[in-house]
Amino acid sequence: MIQSTDQTGQIITLKGPPQRIISLVPSQTELLFNLGLDKETIGITRFCIHPEIWYGSKNRIGGTKDLHLDKIKELQPDLVIANKEENTREQVEEIRKFCPVWTSDIANLKDALEMIRGIGQLTGKSETANRLASEIETDLASVSKEFTPLTAAYLIWKDPFMVAGGDTFINDMMKICGLDNVFDYKFRYPEVTVEEIAAVSPNVVLLSSEPYPFRDKHIGLLERQLPGVKISLADGEMFSWYGSRLLRSANYFRDLRASI
């Protein structure tokens, strides 16, 4: 018998290590791969693009917010792994009627490390999960000491512009990258205008690759509107994926800071 309390307070009880897992979250799908749960993972979302070999071979059960509940039920999972922000409460509750659901709730690196260890414990992969979490923790603790702080805004959407505010995982990763979020005082993902960005005078504006796919053409547009501010593209996965992709974040942050 395996018992675990997820990050929303739900108690999950399994008869043993799960043999039929469905992941509703891209970053946690990649974690399952790195934990060695290839045979056990039977379903993923259409946004679970890593690893590529799974993207082309695993059953797809819809998007993170438009899940195909009938297909999930048909696959007869013995564990579904969800996330409070990325999945809808209504759909998670429907799945919970026929299958245990372990739900993460990630606001910072500490939460992410707890999630990695928690999923490892639940799936019988504690040793591998603890090693991954320790490596991520050590790497990011080291890199965070290397930078002189800069002020920054992190854009995630266009028309209207939206930024990562306080109480977000992105905000915590910005701190590790030595970037003081000028919108830290706002909650979650507020809409902002270019005038509001100019008013708080950030040293840097980062344009994320997801969920809105900012490109080089957007740099020129904002450079004209925000003279004197460094505008750079940012790999959104490195700031917002809270699974095993964090193993790559330290080196990415070093390269990003060198470029700005």
C-alpha positions as CSV (number, residue, x, y, z in Angstrom):
1,M,0.0,0.0,0.0
2,I,1.3,3.5,-1.0
3,Q,-0.2,6.6,0.5
4,S,0.6,10.2,-0.5
5,T,-0.8,13.6,0.2
6,D,-0.7,15.8,-2.9
7,Q,0.0,19.5,-3.0
8,T,-3.7,20.4,-2.7
9,G,-4.2,18.3,0.5
10,Q,-5.8,15.3,-1.2
11,I,-4.8,11.9,0.2
12,I,-3.9,9.4,-2.5
13,T,-3.9,5.7,-1.7
14,L,-2.6,3.0,-4.2
15,K,-2.4,-0.7,-3.7
16,G,1.2,-0.5,-5.1
17,P,3.4,1.3,-7.6
18,P,1.0,2.4,-10.5
19,Q,1.2,0.5,-13.7
20,R,-1.0,2.7,-15.9
21,I,-0.3,6.4,-15.5
22,I,-1.8,9.4,-17.4
23,S,-0.1,12.8,-17.2
24,L,-2.1,15.9,-17.7
25,V,0.9,18.3,-17.5
26,P,3.8,18.7,-19.9
27,S,6.6,19.4,-17.4
28,Q,5.4,16.5,-15.3
29,T,5.2,14.2,-18.3
30,E,8.9,14.8,-19.0
31,L,9.6,14.1,-15.3
32,L,7.9,10.7,-15.6
33,F,10.2,9.9,-18.5
34,N,13.3,10.9,-16.5
35,L,12.1,8.7,-13.7
36,G,12.1,5.7,-16.0
37,L,8.4,5.3,-16.2
38,D,8.1,4.5,-20.0
39,K,6.0,1.4,-19.8
40,E,3.9,2.7,-17.0
41,T,2.9,6.0,-18.7
42,I,0.1,5.3,-21.1
43,G,-1.4,8.7,-21.8
44,I,-0.3,12.4,-22.2
45,T,-1.7,15.7,-23.5
46,R,-1.1,17.1,-26.9
47,F,1.1,19.8,-25.3
48,C,3.4,17.2,-23.8
49,I,6.1,17.7,-26.5
50,H,9.0,16.3,-24.4
51,P,10.3,13.7,-24.8
52,E,9.8,13.6,-28.5
53,I,9.7,9.8,-28.6
54,W,6.7,9.9,-26.3
55,Y,5.0,12.7,-28.2
56,G,4.9,10.4,-31.2
57,S,4.0,7.2,-29.5
58,K,1.8,7.7,-26.4
59,N,-2.0,8.0,-26.3
60,R,-3.1,11.6,-26.4
61,I,-6.0,12.6,-24.2
62,G,-6.7,16.2,-25.3
63,G,-5.2,19.5,-24.1
64,T,-4.5,20.5,-20.5
65,K,-7.8,22.4,-20.2
66,D,-9.9,20.4,-22.7
67,L,-9.3,16.8,-21.7
68,H,-11.1,13.9,-23.4
69,L,-12.5,12.4,-20.2
70,D,-14.1,9.4,-22.1
71,K,-10.7,8.4,-23.5
72,I,-9.0,8.8,-20.1
73,K,-11.6,6.5,-18.6
74,E,-11.3,4.0,-21.5
75,L,-7.5,3.7,-20.9
76,Q,-8.3,2.6,-17.3
77,P,-5.4,4.4,-15.5
78,D,-4.6,3.6,-12.0
79,L,-3.0,7.1,-11.4
80,V,-3.6,10.4,-13.1
81,I,-1.1,13.3,-12.4
82,A,-2.5,16.8,-12.7
83,N,-1.7,20.4,-11.8
84,K,-3.9,23.0,-10.0
85,E,-3.2,25.8,-12.4
86,E,-2.8,23.9,-15.7
87,N,-5.9,21.7,-15.4
88,T,-9.5,22.7,-14.6
89,R,-10.9,21.8,-11.2
90,E,-14.1,20.5,-12.8
91,Q,-12.3,18.0,-15.1
92,V,-10.0,16.8,-12.3
93,E,-13.0,16.2,-10.1
94,E,-14.7,14.2,-12.8
95,I,-11.5,12.0,-13.2
96,R,-11.3,11.5,-9.5
97,K,-14.7,9.7,-9.6
98,F,-13.0,6.7,-11.3
99,C,-9.3,7.1,-10.7
100,P,-6.9,8.5,-8.1
101,V,-5.5,11.9,-9.1
102,W,-2.3,13.4,-7.6
103,T,-2.4,17.2,-8.1
104,S,0.6,19.5,-7.9
105,D,0.4,23.2,-6.9
106,I,3.6,25.0,-7.9
107,A,4.4,28.6,-6.9
108,N,8.2,28.3,-6.4
109,L,11.3,26.1,-6.7
110,K,10.6,24.6,-3.2
111,D,7.2,23.4,-4.4
112,A,8.7,22.0,-7.6
113,L,11.3,20.0,-5.6
114,E,8.6,18.7,-3.3
115,M,6.5,17.6,-6.4
116,I,9.5,15.7,-7.9
117,R,10.1,13.9,-4.7
118,G,6.4,13.3,-4.1
119,I,5.8,11.8,-7.6
120,G,8.9,9.7,-7.1
121,Q,7.6,8.3,-3.8
122,L,4.2,7.6,-5.3
123,T,5.5,5.8,-8.3
124,G,8.2,3.7,-6.6
125,K,11.0,5.8,-8.0
126,S,12.1,7.7,-4.8
127,E,15.8,7.1,-5.3
128,T,15.9,8.5,-8.8
129,A,13.5,11.4,-7.9
130,N,15.6,12.4,-4.8
131,R,18.7,12.4,-6.9
132,L,17.1,14.6,-9.6
133,A,15.7,17.0,-7.0
134,S,19.1,17.3,-5.2
135,E,20.9,18.0,-8.4
136,I,18.5,20.7,-9.4
137,E,18.6,22.3,-6.0
138,T,22.4,22.4,-5.9
139,D,22.7,23.7,-9.5
140,L,20.2,26.5,-9.0
141,A,21.5,27.5,-5.6
142,S,24.9,27.9,-7.1
143,V,23.9,29.9,-10.2
144,S,21.7,32.3,-8.1
145,K,24.9,33.7,-6.5
146,E,26.6,34.5,-9.7
147,F,24.6,37.5,-10.9
148,T,24.4,41.2,-10.2
149,P,20.6,41.9,-9.9
150,L,18.8,43.6,-12.8
151,T,15.2,44.8,-12.9
152,A,13.0,43.0,-15.4
153,A,9.6,42.4,-16.8
154,Y,8.6,39.0,-18.2
155,L,6.0,39.1,-20.9
156,I,3.9,36.0,-21.5
157,W,1.2,37.3,-23.8
158,K,0.5,39.9,-26.5
159,D,-2.8,41.8,-27.4
160,P,-3.1,42.5,-24.6
161,F,0.3,42.4,-23.0
162,M,0.4,40.2,-19.9
163,V,3.3,39.7,-17.5
164,A,4.3,37.2,-14.9
165,G,3.5,38.9,-11.6
166,G,4.1,37.8,-8.0
167,D,3.1,34.4,-6.6
168,T,4.2,32.6,-9.8
169,F,6.8,30.0,-10.5
170,I,8.2,32.3,-13.2
171,N,8.7,35.0,-10.6
172,D,10.7,32.7,-8.4
173,M,12.9,31.5,-11.4
174,M,13.5,35.2,-12.3
175,K,15.0,35.7,-8.8
176,I,17.3,32.7,-9.3
177,C,18.4,34.3,-12.6
178,G,19.2,37.5,-10.8
179,L,16.2,39.4,-12.2
180,D,14.1,41.5,-9.9
181,N,10.5,41.4,-11.2
182,V,9.2,45.0,-11.5
183,F,5.6,43.5,-11.4
184,D,6.3,41.4,-8.3
185,Y,3.7,43.4,-6.4
186,K,1.0,42.3,-8.7
187,F,-0.6,38.9,-8.5
188,R,-0.3,36.1,-11.0
189,Y,-0.6,37.3,-14.7
190,P,-1.8,40.9,-14.9
191,E,-2.5,42.8,-18.1
192,V,-0.2,45.8,-18.6
193,T,0.4,48.5,-21.2
194,V,3.6,49.6,-22.7
195,E,3.2,52.8,-20.8
196,E,3.0,50.9,-17.5
197,I,6.2,49.0,-18.4
198,A,8.0,52.2,-19.2
199,A,6.8,53.8,-15.9
200,V,8.6,51.1,-13.8
201,S,11.8,51.4,-15.9
202,P,13.0,47.8,-16.0
203,N,16.6,47.2,-17.2
204,V,15.4,44.2,-19.2
205,V,12.1,43.0,-20.8
206,L,12.0,39.3,-21.5
207,L,9.7,38.0,-24.2
208,S,8.7,34.4,-23.5
209,S,8.5,31.7,-26.1
210,E,5.3,30.4,-24.4
211,P,2.4,30.6,-24.1
212,Y,2.5,33.4,-26.6
213,P,5.3,32.7,-29.2
214,F,7.2,35.9,-29.1
215,R,9.8,36.2,-32.0
216,D,12.6,38.5,-33.1
217,K,10.1,40.9,-34.9
218,H,8.6,41.7,-31.5
219,I,11.9,42.9,-30.2
220,G,12.1,45.7,-32.7
221,L,8.5,46.7,-32.0
222,L,9.2,47.1,-28.2
223,E,12.6,48.7,-28.7
224,R,11.0,51.6,-30.5
225,Q,8.4,51.9,-27.7
226,L,10.9,51.4,-24.8
227,P,14.1,53.2,-25.7
228,G,17.0,52.3,-23.5
229,V,15.5,49.0,-22.3
230,K,17.2,45.7,-23.3
231,I,14.6,43.5,-25.0
232,S,15.4,39.8,-25.2
233,L,13.7,36.6,-26.1
234,A,13.5,34.0,-23.3
235,D,13.0,30.2,-23.5
236,G,9.7,29.9,-21.6
237,E,10.4,26.2,-20.8
238,M,13.4,27.3,-18.7
239,F,11.3,29.7,-16.6
240,S,8.0,27.8,-16.3
241,W,8.6,24.0,-16.6
242,Y,8.9,22.8,-13.1
243,G,9.9,19.1,-13.7
244,S,13.2,17.6,-14.7
245,R,13.7,20.3,-17.4
246,L,15.0,22.3,-14.4
247,L,18.2,20.3,-14.8
248,R,19.0,22.6,-17.8
249,S,17.9,25.9,-16.2
250,A,21.2,26.8,-14.5
251,N,23.3,26.8,-17.7
252,Y,20.5,28.5,-19.6
253,F,20.4,31.3,-17.0
254,R,24.1,31.8,-17.3
255,D,23.9,32.1,-21.1
256,L,20.9,34.4,-20.9
257,R,22.6,36.7,-18.4
258,A,25.8,36.8,-20.5
259,S,23.7,37.9,-23.5
260,I,22.0,40.8,-21.7
